[in-house]
Every structure is written in C-alpha cells, then in structure tokens.
C-alpha cells in the first residue's frame, strides 16, 4: 500500500478533489431545485441526464484520447466542468440544467477515463488490486466530504456553486504536474450483450437493476430529502450515510464474497437493502432515514462489484476483459432509467416513492436470483474468482482494471492447479 501511495498520491489527491466537487453539485442541485420550485419529475430528468452524459462520454472518451492525447482531453474536459458548475444558478431552468448535467456527466466520464488510465499505468500486477481499493476509498471519501461542505453553506446563494468549480480546477494541478509518462491507451474486444446474457443472465439483469437503484440513490436522495422538508444539515447527513455505509460494509462483504456462494450473497445483499427501504417508506423519522440510508448504501455499493465477480465466475479467462464494456453499458442504461422512474413515482404518489422504487428494484434482483437458482447450479466457492472493490460511478478503464485483477487471479489459480497436478 505504501508503494501505491508513493507512486500515485498526486493522482489520488486530484481525484479526491474531483469527487468533492462532483459530490457537492449532485446534492446541491437536489436542494436548489426545490428552492427554485422544480417538480420531482423535472428533477428526475435533470439527474438522469448526468448518467446519460456519463454513458455517452465513456464511449466517446477513448476515441478523443487516441486523437489528441490524455493531457489535452483531461485539461479540456476539466475546463468545461469548472465552467458548467458555476452556470447552474444563472440558468435556473429544468431544461437548461438537464443540458448542463448531460455535459457534466460527459466531461466527468472523460476525466475519469483519463485519470484511471494513469492509475492503471502506475499499477503493477502485484499491487493493482490495492490501487483499485485505495481509489475506491478516495472516491467515497470525496463524496462524503462534499456533504459536510454543503452543510456549512447556503444552497440559495452562489458560494456552493463556485466552491466545486474551484476544487475541480485545483484538482488538475497535482495530476497534470506529476503523471509521467503518458500511458498508452487501448480497448479490449467487446462481448455482445447476447453473449454476456448467455453466460450470466443474473449478472446482466442484476447489473441493470442495480444500476437503476444506485442512480436513484445517487441522483434522487437529495430531491427526496428536500421534498419531505429536511434541513440542509439533516439532508447532507442523510445523503452521506449512503456512502458511509458503502465504505464501511464494502470490506466485510468482500470477505464474505470469497467464502459464501456468490449468488446466495447477491440475493441476501439485495434482500437486506430492499427490507431496509421498506420501513422509511411508511415511517420517516430522521433516525429511521439515517439507518435505512446506511444499510441501503452499504448493500447497493458492494452489490455492483458482487455482480461483476459473479459474472466473471461464468466467463473464460480470455473473456473477462471483453465483458467489461457490456457490463458498463447495461449499468449505464439502468442508471438513466432509475432517476426518471423514481421522479415519476414520487410525482404521483409522494416522496415515499423514493423508497418504494428502491424496494421494488432490489426486490426484483432477489426474485430473479431465486429463479436463476432453479435453472443452474452455482459455481462452487473454491472455483470462484476473487472479489475486487469498484464503484458504479467508475469509468470503463477502472472496470477493465478490475477485470485484469480478476484475470490475474484466475491465471494464478490455474498455474497453481497445474503445478499440483504435475506433482
């Protein structure tokens, strides 16, 4: 770990500042939208636009990097992000915000692709998993820190829009002044969605539903808090609890993932999250909201990585890297639909629709997992690949980095098995 921090500390620092900026604007818009009188349906489109831009950017960024290089793409997209963040308060219109969020998602996706390429370039086979783990902790810590900064500001003013713009601008300095050399960039061959579904139906369906649940949580939690009249301090603590839960429970679940049948763990994880979402749908005391947020976030965050690991259990060694693009696309489609469905339900049935959507979405993962258990036996625990922590908001590069860790573990296991058989 010391070696990873020594070679990539500037990259981690820059990404931390980027995540603080991104975390501020995500929650802040949910609060400011309520102040501006935007409907929940309008805010759901605003929030979903980020994920649409992110999905498009994750596919366009590699070509941009190949044409003009990492540094130019990183600097150009960073400049756009910094400028867009201060335009929200002067363009207080849902359609304008939707366009700005689309642009923000596109730019952040490109920035993540570039930064994670440098991370991959700095990592070695021996420390790649540790580098990815530290990167995930940095991302979570940035979003949690962002909530604390919002709590001390005034969402109706300009300062909280200027602050993330400044933080994003500053974040590029340690990265651009330290990264060397510029990494080579390549993409792996893609698996078709049909091939991916044939290999792991639960992995595909689960990724779609988990993407919807994660995006609903990420995009609409602040809208929900505003709708029920939480104070700014209460709302930011509520949002932070999702990520605190994900950070705290990621490691116990990663431990269990390598020791319990993975499909069973996915069903239990989704079931606990669905159960936690039921209670505050009907009883919205603030302590209940905090407890539910901690459990839901703690289950949904690791669920993304669990589904990747589960899918890899049914893939050949050569297929793992090529599966990453399909999993990312499926997750992205779910992420776009999640906030829109949540906003529509909240607009017609009240703020409790936020938890109803989470309950139904996660419950469908449980139901489909139980159905799949009747169709195919699970892979024995001793034959599964190792769990690798990765956030749903990561770019395709981080996904491929995680897949490389999986592939390395499989290759090592095959070599050990071959050595035992030969002896």
N, C-alpha and C positions, 0 to 999 in steps of 0.2 A: 504493500500500500504506500509506503514511504517513497518507493521508486516511482510509482504512478503519479503521486502528488508532485514530486520533484520535477518530472518532465512535463506535466500538464497543468500545473497550478494556475497559470495565467488563463488558460482556456476555461478551467472550472470557475475562476473568478468572473470572467467575462460572461459566461453562461448564467452564473448566479444573478448577475445584474440584469441580464436579459429576461430571466424568468420573473424577477421582481417587477420589471416594467410590464411584462405580459400579464402577470397576476393582478396588478393594480388596475389595468384598463378593463380586464374581464369583469371583475366585481364592480368596479366603479360605474360602468355603463348600466349594469342592472339597477343600481341605486339611482343614477341620474335619469334613467329612462322613466322611473316612477315620478321623479320631481318634474320632469317635462310633460308628464301626463300620457305617455305612450301606453297602449294596451299591451296585455301579455302576448297576444298574437303577433303584434308588431315587433315586440322584443324577441320573440322566438325566432323570427326571420333574421333579425339583427344578429343574434347569437349563432344561428345556424350558418350564416354567411361566412363566419370565420373558418368553420370546418370545410365549407365548400372551397374557399380560397386555399386552405391548407392542403386539401386533396389535389387540387389542380397544381399548386406550387410544387408538391412533392414529385410530380411527374415532369414538370417543366424545368425545374432547377438543374437536374443533371445535364440537360442539353445546353442551358445557359452557361454552366461551368465549363463544359467542353469547348464552347465557342470563345469565351473571353477570360476564363480563368477564375480561380477561387477568390482571389483578393478583390477583383473588380466586382464580382457578384455580391460578395459579402458587404463591401462598402456601399454599393448602390442600393441594395435592398435595405440595409441598415438606415440609410438616409431617408428612404421612403417611410420606414416605420416611425422614425423620430418625428418626421413632419406630420404624418397622419394622426399621431397621438394627440397633437395639440389642435387638430381641426374639429374634433368632436363637439366641444362646447360652442363653437361658432357656426356649426351646421346641425342644429338641433332638429333634425327631421328623420323619421324612421328609414326612409329610403336612402337618404344620404349616409346615415350610419351603417346601413346594410352594405353599401358600396365600400365605405371605409373599412368595415370589418372584413369584407372579402379581400380587399387589398392588403390588410394587415395579416390575415391568415396566409395569403400567398407569400408575402415577404418573410414572415417568420419561418415558414416551411423552408424557403430557400436558405435562410440564415442557419437553420438547424442542420440542413444537409451539408453546408459548407463547414460549420464548426465540428460536426460529428465526423466528417471526413478527416479533419486534422486529428481528432481524438483517435480514430482508427489507425491513422498513420503513426501516431506516437506509441500505440499499444503494441505489445508483443503477444505471441501465442500464450506465454506463461501468465501475463497479467491482464489479458483482455477482459476476462470476467470481472476482475476487481475494478478496472477502469470504468466498465459499464455500471457497476454497482455504485461507485462514487458519483458518477454522472447523474444517476437517478436520484441519489440523496441531495445533490446540489439543486436539481430541478425542483424537488419537493420543498426544500428549504427556501428557495426563492419565492415560490408561490405563498408559503406560509408567512414569510417576512412581509410580503406585499399586503396581506390583510392587516397586519399591525400598523403599517404606514397609513392605510386608508382610515383606520380608526381614529387617528390623530388629526385628520384633515377635514375640510368642509367640501362634501360632494357637490354642493350647489355653486361652488366657485371655480376658479381656473387652476389653482395651485396643483391639485391632484392630477390634472391632465398634463401640466408642464413637467411634474416630477418624473413620471415614467419616460417622457421624451428625453429628459436629461440623462437618466440612468441608462437608457438604451444607447445614447450617443457615447457615454463614457465607457460602456461595456466593450466597445470595439477596440479601444486603445490597448488593453493588455493582450488581447487576442492577436491583433494585427502586428504588434511590436514584438511578439515572442514566437509566433509559429514559424517554423522553418524545418525542412523545406516545404514547398507547396506539394501536397500529396497528389499522386496520380489518381485519376477518377475513372471508374469503370462500373458497369452494372452487370448483374448476372442474368442468365436466361430466365425468362418468366414461365411459370406454370400457368396453364389456363385454369379458369375458375371451375370448369367441369372436372379437370384432373384433380384439382385440390379438393373439391367436394367428394369425388370418388374415393380419395384417400382418407378423408376425415370429415364426414358430414357434421358431427358435433363441433369440430373445430371451426368450420365455416359458419354454421348457424349461430354458434355461441359467440363468435367474433362479431357478427353483425349485431346481435342483441346487446352484447357488452359494449360495443361502440356507441349504440344508442343510449344506453344507461349512463355511460361515462360522460358523454357530451351533454346529456340532460342535466347531470350533476354539475359539470363544469360551467355550462352556459346559463342554466336557469336557477341555480341555488340563490343567487343574489336577487333575481326577479321575484322568487318566492318569498324571500325574507322581506323585501320591500312591500309586497302585496299584503302580508299579514301585520305590517306595522312595526317590525323590529327596529330598534335604534341602530345607528351606524356601528356602534361598538358591538352590539349583540349580533348584527348581521355578519360583520367581518369575522367574529369568533366562530359563528356557525359555519361559514364557508371554510375557515381554516381547519375546523375539526375534520372535514372530509380528507384533507391532505395529511393531517397529523395521524389519522387512523391508517391511511395508506402507508405512511412512513413507518409507523410502529409495528403494524401487523404484517408488513411485507416479509420480514425475516422469519418469524415463526411459520408462516405459510410456505416459505421456500424450503424450510427444514422438513416440513411435513410432505411437501411435494415429492421428495426423493424417497419417501418411506411409506406412502399410502397410495393405493391405486388412484391414478390421477383423475380418471373420470368421476370416481366417487368423491374426490376432493372438490372438483368443479361443482358437482351437484350440491354438496354441503355448503360450499362457499356462497354460491348464488342463493341457496335457500336461506342461509342466515341473513344475507343482505336483504332479501325480499321480506323476511319476517320483521327485520328492523325497520323497514319502510312502512309497514302496516300501522304500527302504533301511532306515530305522529300524524298520520293521515286523518285520525279522528280525535287525537288529544294533543294539542300543540302547545304544551307548556315548554318554556325555554330549556329546562334541563333535559326534557324528553327529546327535543330537537337536537341538542348537542350530543346526547348519547347515540341517537339514531345516525347522525352525521358521521360520528367516529366509526361506528360499526359498518355502515354502508360504504364509506370511503375505504375502510380497511379491508373490505371484501372485494369491492369493484377494482381497486388498483391492482392487486395481485392477480385477479381473475384474468386480466389481459395476458399476462405472462404465462399463467397456467394453461390458457388455451393455445398459446404458441407451442409450449412444451408438449401438450397433449397431441397437437397436430404433428409435431416432429416425430412422435413415437410411431407414427404410421408411415413415415417417409423414409426413403432410402437416403444414405449419406449424401449422394450426389444431388438429391432433390431439395435439400434443406434451404440452401441459399436462394434457389429459384422460387421457393414458395413464399418468400418474404413480401414480394410485390403484391401477390394476390391477397395475402392476409391484410396488408396495409390498405388495399383498395376496399375490401369488404368492411374493415373497421371504419374507413372514411365514409362509406355510404351510410352505415349505421349512425355515425356521428352527425351527419347532416339531418337525418330524419328525426333523431332523438329530441332536440330542442323544439323543432316545429310541432311534433306530436304533443310535447309537453305544454307548449303555449296554447295549442288548440284546446286541449283538455282543461287547462286552467281557466281559459277564457269562458268556457261553457259551464264548468262545474265548480269553479272556485279555486283558491290557492292550493287546496288539498290535492288537486290533480297532479301536482309535482310528485308527491309520494305515491300516488296511485300509479302513475306511469312507471316509476322505478319498481314498484311491487310487481306489476304485470310483466314488464320486460324481463326482470330477473327470474320471475316465476316461470316464464316460458323456457328459459335456459334449463331450469330444473326439470320441467316436463319433458323437454326434448332429450335431455341427458338420460332420464329414466327410460324413455322409449328406446334410445340407442343401446341401452344396456340389455334390452331384449333381442337386439338384432346382431350383436357381435360381441364376443368376449373381450375383456380388457387386456391390454398388454401387461404382462407380469411386471411387478415393481422393479425386479432386478434387471429387466431388459429395457427400462426407460432411460431417456437421456436426462442430463442434469437440468435443473431449473435455473433460468437466468432472469434476473430482475430487469424489466424495461417498462417505461411509461407509455401509455397510449398516445401521448402527445409527441412522441419522438418521430424523427423522420425515417425514410427508408434506409438511410445509412446506419442508424442505430439498430434498426431491425436486422439488417444484414450482418452487422457486427454481432448481435445476439445469436444469429443463426451460425456464424462462424464459431462462436463459443460452443454451441451445440454440436456442430460438426467435428470440432476438435475433440470433444469429449467422446463422441461415438467412435472416432478413429482410434483414440487411445484405448477404449474398451475393446475394440476389435483386435488391436495388436496384443493386448493382454490375454484375450481369449485364445488367440492363435498361439501365443507363447506357451500357455498352459497345455493346449492340445498337443503341441510338438514335444513337450517334455513328458 
